[in-house]
Amino acid sequence: MTATATSNPIVLSLRNLRKAFGAVTVLQDIDLEIRAGEVLALLGENGAGKSTLVKILAGFESVTAGELLLHAVAAEGNVRVDAHWQQARAEAEGVILIHQELNLVEQLTVAENIFLGHELTRGPFLDKFTMRRLTREYLAALECDIDPDTPMHTLAVSAKQMVEIAKTQSKQARVLILDEPTAVLTQKESQVLFALIERLRQQGVAIVYISHKLDEIAQIADRITILRDGTLVGHYAAQDLSQDDMARLMVGRELSDLFPPRSSTPDYQQCALRVTRLLVAGTNTPVSFELQRGEILGFAGLVGSGRTALLETVVGLRAAARANTGTLEVADKPVVLRDLATARRHNIAYLTKDRKGSGLLLDKGLVMNFSLFALSNYAGLLIHKKQEEVALAAVVDAFDIRIKDANVLAGNLSGGNQQKLLLAKMLAAKPSVLIFDEPTRGIDIGTKGQIYQFINQLAASGHSIILISSDITEIIGLSDRVAVMYHGDLTGILKDDEIEEHEIMRYATGLKSRQQIPVPIQRAIG
Amino acid sequence: MPTIDLKTAGPFVALLLIFGIGILVSDAFLSAGNLTNILARSSFIGIVAIGATFVITAGGIDLSVGSLAAFISGCMILLMNSLVDTIDSPIAIVLLAMLASVGIGAVAGLVNGLLTTRAKIEAFIVTLGTMGIYRSLVTYMADGGTLSLNFGIGDVYSAVYYNTLFGLPYPVWVFLAVAVIAYVLLNMTVFGRHCFAVGSNENVARYSAINVDRVKTATYILQGVCVAIATIIYVPRLGSASGQTGILWELEAIAAVIIGGTVLKGGYGRIWGAVVGALMLTLIGNILNLTDSVSNYLNGAVQGIIVIVAVYLQRGSWRKH
């Protein structure tokens, strides 16, 4: 917005930062200056290292190498703080991060959450009256009408986000970091948030803003820093970059480099999975789609658009809505998938996106993890441990799982190796329909490429694949057709030339919906 | 594995150590009578602890075992006494009572299991509740006093506790058989693997197509059956049951399980550990009985110290597996 902002005093800076988790380097050679009274946007693809970077700034993650400098209010006296920069210290210095995953105590009220950790007291007692009054004021500044005594768990996600933002006002923020704050907000709520950001900026607060919505960045950012695969692409003045430039710099490579050419085409005569008018719990619109043999059907949509809920309902991990009358056919035979074990019997496997929470037993070794989903394949009355080990050895080889010794625990593997192990675990059941939920989330670019290869090979060998991904380049690079969801509703299934980022986004944001406007959509908008 | 994992061997080493102390402390310790006595006595807690190993490995807890043992004892005695006039063969009566015992144990386990999995009440609360219920029921059945087994049947039934096979009392053989079966079940079958998975991370188990509720319920049923088996060999020892029967068994069983290296929060369990733990607890009591240097009244204190020290020494050791 204002070009003068770049001369503002620096609050926090990074020099030559490197961050590694175990053997995997996730950030390298990062230099960054955060200045008072300006909005710095951090841009990058999923996995580029943005979230890790802001966690370092806010003291949630330690620095592996390099310098983190805290600049004094007076221009002199910069302190190197990287060695002992912990979250409490960061917060005391006014560096506050609002996480992507909200950080609120569900059982407490709004006011209790806002003052959590720095409650106001009057003598030995809590000063509830003042805390309530201040809470009301903070929320009023956000044009947000929530009663301070409302229990947190009764609020909608967007309201929770507003509370999280209101929380920052109870602290003296010098640097406010927002990690995708508008992902769960409506357009109107977003505009209110931007007004608040502008107000804070004028008060001299430094704002670090992460978002995938390029139009937002164009609207509010003063400077833009772009990351790619854990390295710095560059720092830019916002007015120098068009939205196209941003996208180009973020991706930085041709898609064909990463995505191998498809060696097969789907067989549109054979339906592997047909979902007809399935009503997912908590939604009002029934969903129908078909998956063909040998097809990769992408599922695109914003976070929270209901893709996981839909597919988990399909495989029986979640109960459908009470009013559900939908039907399911596997290879043209009607089935009822009561639970995942039934789905497995019908040769369907589901790869969870929550690798650590739902995918692997982190405190167990490779063998136990590998065979868990298809244990009966390795057991009669007793488990054939030799068979298990032989199968695992083959899989370690085939999937290029890199391990130092065979007794390593799953929790000590790198994210990429964990993901490969998880993949091997579901394939052990020899499924013909595979549902991948965010198969490359949080793994390095090299492993991503390998996983894309696996997925292609699986499709080529006649497996039918559903690919849920928030990484739009992945969806475009791999899918034969793309189903797009918005607010629990399947807004369209795109194919051929329609599979293009902007078109997908139109369906993902609800601008377009095939169900309402059946035919000439392309001309109507673009 | 050629290398010996000290932490895995820990409970065995400790058992040997306590055994050595026993030899030093008293001449009577090594007598055949005393040793078989130790084995026979540890079989009650040992069998219950084997059941508890399944429950705890799968991430649960069962506090109702002591009360359940008392309740089953009471039921068995009442049943046998009532059958004296209708059935001639005392052996048939005893066998019927044994069958009933296993039935009651299984149903009690099923109830604990369904309340934790279907009604979604914490296992601690459920079994705290059933613990009170069974304890109170047996007191009520005995009208506050003691239920005594009919003498004629008691004479026949006492063979189960006092007779020996190859020099070892029957309870020791039962203990060994239960341990071997349980070891195979926990370490070599799909069910056992599922117990580990459920206790380690329920979500992962669910996403691995494991019926978590069924596995958990099965562990409680197994626990109930183990309690029933322990009770079957316990009743002929005294031939009576009262509100005081099986008191604190739940704590001794849990202590034995933990001493043996099973992780209280679930995900890792060891049958032989529980066996060793039960032997250790009985040994301590036995040694204190044989010596004058420490009062027998301090039995509980010594056991308590052993449990705490054992867990301290094993802290983090389960990560290795």
Chai-1 contact restraints between the chains, C-beta under 6 A:
chainA,res_idxA,chainB,res_idxB,connection_type,confidence,min_distance_angstrom,max_distance_angstrom,comment,restraint_id
A,L340,B,A209,contact,1.0,0.0,6.0,A-B,restraint_1
A,A341,B,A209,contact,1.0,0.0,6.0,A-B,restraint_2
A,R344,B,A209,contact,1.0,0.0,6.0,A-B,restraint_3
A,T352,B,Y207,contact,1.0,0.0,6.0,A-B,restraint_4
A,G357,B,N203,contact,1.0,0.0,6.0,A-B,restraint_5
A,S358,B,N203,contact,1.0,0.0,6.0,A-B,restraint_6
A,S358,B,V204,contact,1.0,0.0,6.0,A-B,restraint_7
A,S358,B,Y207,contact,1.0,0.0,6.0,A-B,restraint_8
A,L361,B,S200,contact,1.0,0.0,6.0,A-B,restraint_9
A,L361,B,N201,contact,1.0,0.0,6.0,A-B,restraint_10
A,L361,B,V204,contact,1.0,0.0,6.0,A-B,restraint_11
A,D363,B,S200,contact,1.0,0.0,6.0,A-B,restraint_12
A,L372,B,A197,contact,1.0,0.0,6.0,A-B,restraint_13
A,L372,B,S208,contact,1.0,0.0,6.0,A-B,restraint_14
A,F373,B,S208,contact,1.0,0.0,6.0,A-B,restraint_15
A,F373,B,A209,contact,1.0,0.0,6.0,A-B,restraint_16
A,L375,B,V190,contact,1.0,0.0,6.0,A-B,restraint_17
A,A379,B,V190,contact,1.0,0.0,6.0,A-B,restraint_18
A,L382,B,M188,contact,1.0,0.0,6.0,A-B,restraint_19
A,L382,B,T189,contact,1.0,0.0,6.0,A-B,restraint_20
A,I383,B,M188,contact,1.0,0.0,6.0,A-B,restraint_21
